[in-house]
Amino acid sequence: MRTSQVEAGDQIAAGLDALAAADVLSLDDQTLRRQLLDLVTAADQVHAELARRVDAFDRRGLAEPDGFRTTKPC
């Protein structure tokens, strides 16, 4: 079964909530290293997906209804 875009967003939020609730200081060294590498990879993926959506948003001219000329920095 394919995950919907809404469900994917909910899963991301739930995962971030779980990470935020974790006691990082109690993690063993191996777990901390693995989670750090996993988070760097995830952050790279999030940035790439954010850029894709900002590009689509800008191409559709959706900034103007929000009171802006563009999503691009001045």
Secondary structure, 3 states (H helix, E strand, C coil): CCCCHHHHHHHHHHHHHHHHHCCHHHCCHHHHHHHHHHHHHHHHHHHHHHHHHHHHHHHCCCCHHHCCCCCCCC
